[in-house]
Amino acid sequence: MKPEEVLESIEAVAPSKGWPIIGPKRGVILDEVVESQKPSSILEVGTNVGYSAIRMARHLKAGQRLTCIEISGDMARTAIVNFERAGLSELIEVIVGDARSILPTLTTGFDMVFLDAVKDDYLEYLRSVEKLLHAGSVVAADNVKSFSSAVKTYLDYVRNSGTYASSYREAPSNWGTDEGDAVEVSVRL
Ligand SMILES: C[S@@+](CC[C@H](N)C(=O)[O-])C[C@H]1O[C@@H](n2cnc3c(N)ncnc32)[C@H](O)[C@@H]1O
Protein backbone atom coordinates (compact mmCIF):
# COMPACT_ATOMS: atom_id res chain seq x y z
CA MET A 1 0.00 0.00 0.00
CA LYS A 2 1.01 3.60 -0.46
CA PRO A 3 1.81 5.41 2.80
CA GLU A 4 -1.12 7.75 2.13
CA GLU A 5 -3.51 4.78 1.96
CA VAL A 6 -2.25 3.51 5.31
CA LEU A 7 -2.67 7.00 6.80
CA GLU A 8 -6.26 7.13 5.54
CA SER A 9 -6.98 3.66 6.93
CA ILE A 10 -5.73 4.76 10.37
CA GLU A 11 -7.70 8.04 10.21
CA ALA A 12 -10.87 6.09 9.41
CA VAL A 13 -10.81 4.13 12.68
CA ALA A 14 -8.78 6.36 15.05
CA PRO A 15 -11.79 8.13 16.65
CA SER A 16 -13.67 4.90 17.36
CA LYS A 17 -10.52 3.13 18.59
CA GLY A 18 -9.54 6.11 20.75
CA TRP A 19 -6.11 6.42 19.14
CA PRO A 20 -4.75 9.90 19.99
CA ILE A 21 -3.02 10.49 16.64
CA ILE A 22 -1.99 13.91 15.37
CA GLY A 23 -4.50 13.42 12.54
CA PRO A 24 -4.79 15.08 9.13
CA LYS A 25 -5.16 18.74 10.15
CA ARG A 26 -2.09 19.08 12.38
CA GLY A 27 -0.42 16.35 10.33
CA VAL A 28 -0.10 18.95 7.58
CA ILE A 29 2.02 21.06 9.95
CA LEU A 30 4.28 18.06 10.50
CA ASP A 31 4.53 17.56 6.73
CA GLU A 32 5.51 21.20 6.25
CA VAL A 33 8.23 20.99 8.90
CA VAL A 34 9.73 17.86 7.30
CA GLU A 35 9.45 19.26 3.77
CA SER A 36 11.07 22.59 4.72
CA GLN A 37 13.79 21.30 7.09
CA LYS A 38 14.56 18.13 5.10
CA PRO A 39 15.83 16.16 8.12
CA SER A 40 17.76 12.96 7.44
CA SER A 41 17.50 11.75 11.03
CA ILE A 42 14.27 12.07 13.04
CA LEU A 43 13.42 11.04 16.61
CA GLU A 44 9.79 10.50 17.64
CA VAL A 45 8.81 10.30 21.32
CA GLY A 46 5.38 8.63 21.56
CA THR A 47 4.47 6.63 18.45
CA ASN A 48 1.11 5.01 19.23
CA VAL A 49 0.03 3.12 16.07
CA GLY A 50 2.56 4.85 13.83
CA TYR A 51 0.43 7.51 12.14
CA SER A 52 2.73 10.52 12.64
CA ALA A 53 5.77 8.32 12.02
CA ILE A 54 4.39 7.32 8.61
CA ARG A 55 3.61 10.97 7.82
CA MET A 56 7.26 11.87 8.52
CA ALA A 57 9.02 8.75 7.17
CA ARG A 58 7.31 8.94 3.77
CA HIS A 59 9.47 12.02 3.10
CA LEU A 60 12.74 10.20 3.93
CA LYS A 61 15.07 8.54 1.45
CA ALA A 62 17.02 5.28 1.67
CA GLY A 63 19.80 5.60 4.25
CA GLN A 64 17.93 8.21 6.28
CA ARG A 65 16.23 7.15 9.52
CA LEU A 66 13.37 7.63 11.91
CA THR A 67 13.76 6.36 15.48
CA CYS A 68 10.47 5.81 17.33
CA ILE A 69 10.07 5.35 21.08
CA GLU A 70 6.80 3.87 22.37
CA ILE A 71 6.14 2.58 25.88
CA SER A 72 3.26 0.25 24.97
CA GLY A 73 4.27 -3.08 23.46
CA ASP A 74 0.81 -3.49 21.92
CA MET A 75 0.92 -0.07 20.27
CA ALA A 76 4.48 -0.63 19.07
CA ARG A 77 3.48 -3.95 17.48
CA THR A 78 0.59 -2.27 15.67
CA ALA A 79 2.90 0.52 14.51
CA ILE A 80 5.39 -2.02 13.13
CA VAL A 81 2.60 -3.70 11.13
CA ASN A 82 1.55 -0.29 9.79
CA PHE A 83 5.15 0.53 8.79
CA GLU A 84 5.30 -2.77 6.87
CA ARG A 85 1.97 -2.03 5.15
CA ALA A 86 3.32 1.40 4.14
CA GLY A 87 6.59 -0.06 2.82
CA LEU A 88 8.60 2.08 5.25
CA SER A 89 10.06 -0.54 7.63
CA GLU A 90 13.59 -0.15 6.28
CA LEU A 91 13.65 3.49 7.37
CA ILE A 92 12.18 3.11 10.85
CA GLU A 93 13.59 1.71 14.09
CA VAL A 94 11.13 1.13 16.95
CA ILE A 95 12.37 1.13 20.54
CA VAL A 96 9.84 -0.15 23.07
CA GLY A 97 10.16 1.38 26.52
CA ASP A 98 9.90 4.49 28.65
CA ALA A 99 11.32 7.51 26.84
CA ARG A 100 12.57 8.93 30.15
CA SER A 101 14.93 5.95 30.45
CA ILE A 102 15.76 5.54 26.77
CA LEU A 103 16.45 9.12 25.69
CA PRO A 104 19.51 9.62 27.94
CA THR A 105 21.11 6.50 26.37
CA LEU A 106 20.88 7.72 22.74
CA THR A 107 24.17 8.83 21.20
CA THR A 108 23.54 9.71 17.54
CA GLY A 109 22.51 13.18 16.40
CA PHE A 110 19.05 14.21 15.17
CA ASP A 111 17.97 16.83 12.66
CA MET A 112 14.39 16.69 13.94
CA VAL A 113 12.59 15.59 17.12
CA PHE A 114 8.83 15.13 17.42
CA LEU A 115 7.51 15.15 21.01
CA ASP A 116 4.11 13.49 21.50
CA ALA A 117 4.16 11.30 24.65
CA VAL A 118 3.44 12.55 28.21
CA LYS A 119 2.83 16.30 27.99
CA ASP A 120 4.19 17.09 31.50
CA ASP A 121 7.47 15.46 30.47
CA TYR A 122 8.17 17.40 27.24
CA LEU A 123 10.87 19.53 28.86
CA GLU A 124 12.56 16.45 30.38
CA TYR A 125 12.49 14.72 26.97
CA LEU A 126 14.02 17.75 25.27
CA ARG A 127 16.74 18.29 27.86
CA SER A 128 17.66 14.59 27.60
CA VAL A 129 18.38 14.82 23.87
CA GLU A 130 19.53 18.42 23.57
CA LYS A 131 23.17 17.35 23.33
CA LEU A 132 22.22 15.39 20.18
CA LEU A 133 20.84 18.48 18.39
CA HIS A 134 22.75 20.95 16.24
CA ALA A 135 22.08 24.48 15.00
CA GLY A 136 19.16 24.06 12.61
CA SER A 137 17.72 20.94 14.28
CA VAL A 138 13.97 21.36 14.65
CA VAL A 139 11.79 20.21 17.56
CA ALA A 140 8.03 19.87 17.04
CA ALA A 141 5.78 19.38 20.08
CA ASP A 142 2.12 18.38 19.65
CA ASN A 143 -0.94 19.34 21.73
CA VAL A 144 0.48 22.59 23.11
CA LYS A 145 -2.99 24.19 23.02
CA SER A 146 -5.08 21.39 24.54
CA PHE A 147 -2.43 20.66 27.22
CA SER A 148 -1.36 24.29 27.75
CA SER A 149 -0.91 23.90 31.52
CA ALA A 150 1.09 20.67 31.24
CA VAL A 151 3.46 22.10 28.62
CA LYS A 152 3.92 25.51 30.27
CA THR A 153 7.48 24.90 31.46
CA TYR A 154 8.36 23.44 28.06
CA LEU A 155 6.99 26.47 26.20
CA ASP A 156 8.73 28.86 28.60
CA TYR A 157 12.00 27.12 27.82
CA VAL A 158 11.81 26.94 24.02
CA ARG A 159 10.46 30.50 23.77
CA ASN A 160 12.61 32.27 26.34
CA SER A 161 15.89 30.40 26.87
CA GLY A 162 17.54 32.00 23.84
CA THR A 163 18.35 28.51 22.52
CA TYR A 164 15.50 28.24 19.98
CA ALA A 165 13.49 30.29 17.51
CA SER A 166 10.01 29.05 18.34
CA SER A 167 6.62 29.41 16.69
CA TYR A 168 3.07 28.33 17.59
CA ARG A 169 1.22 26.61 14.74
CA GLU A 170 -2.52 26.14 15.27
CA ALA A 171 -4.87 23.88 13.28
CA PRO A 172 -8.61 23.17 13.40
CA SER A 173 -10.16 20.06 14.91
CA ASN A 174 -9.44 16.81 13.06
CA TRP A 175 -12.83 15.25 13.63
CA GLY A 176 -14.94 18.30 14.50
CA THR A 177 -15.19 17.13 18.10
CA ASP A 178 -12.95 19.69 19.82
CA GLU A 179 -11.61 23.23 19.44
CA GLY A 180 -8.52 22.26 17.52
CA ASP A 181 -4.96 22.15 18.80
CA ALA A 182 -1.46 23.42 18.09
CA VAL A 183 2.10 22.33 17.45
CA GLU A 184 5.08 24.32 18.77
CA VAL A 185 7.89 24.30 16.21
CA SER A 186 11.29 25.26 17.62
CA VAL A 187 14.49 25.56 15.60
CA ARG A 188 17.75 25.23 17.53
CA LEU A 189 19.88 28.37 17.16
C1 LIG B 1 -0.50 11.01 21.61
S1 LIG B 1 0.03 9.37 21.44
C2 LIG B 1 1.16 9.47 20.08
C3 LIG B 1 0.48 9.69 18.77
C4 LIG B 1 1.39 9.60 17.57
N1 LIG B 1 2.55 10.43 17.72
C5 LIG B 1 0.64 10.04 16.34
O1 LIG B 1 0.40 11.25 16.20
O2 LIG B 1 0.30 9.17 15.51
C6 LIG B 1 1.14 9.19 22.81
C7 LIG B 1 1.84 7.87 22.88
O3 LIG B 1 2.91 8.01 23.81
C8 LIG B 1 3.05 6.79 24.48
N2 LIG B 1 3.78 7.04 25.73
C9 LIG B 1 3.25 7.48 26.91
N3 LIG B 1 4.23 7.61 27.82
C10 LIG B 1 5.37 7.27 27.21
C11 LIG B 1 6.72 7.21 27.64
N4 LIG B 1 7.07 7.55 28.89
N5 LIG B 1 7.65 6.79 26.76
C12 LIG B 1 7.30 6.46 25.48
N6 LIG B 1 6.04 6.50 25.02
C13 LIG B 1 5.08 6.91 25.87
C14 LIG B 1 1.63 6.28 24.66
O4 LIG B 1 1.61 4.88 24.86
C15 LIG B 1 0.97 6.73 23.37
O5 LIG B 1 0.94 5.67 22.43
The ligand as an ORCA input file, in Angstrom:
! r2SCAN-3c Opt
* xyz 0 1
  C      -0.503     11.007     21.614
  S       0.035      9.367     21.439
  C       1.165      9.470     20.084
  C       0.485      9.686     18.766
  C       1.394      9.598     17.574
  N       2.553     10.435     17.723
  C       0.638     10.035     16.336
  O       0.396     11.246     16.199
  O       0.303      9.169     15.511
  C       1.136      9.194     22.806
  C       1.838      7.872     22.877
  O       2.905      8.005     23.810
  C       3.052      6.789     24.476
  N       3.776      7.042     25.729
  C       3.253      7.476     26.911
  N       4.225      7.607     27.821
  C       5.371      7.268     27.207
  C       6.721      7.210     27.638
  N       7.072      7.546     28.890
  N       7.649      6.787     26.756
  C       7.300      6.458     25.481
  N       6.039      6.500     25.019
  C       5.081      6.907     25.867
  C       1.634      6.283     24.661
  O       1.607      4.878     24.864
  C       0.971      6.725     23.367
  O       0.940      5.675     22.432
*
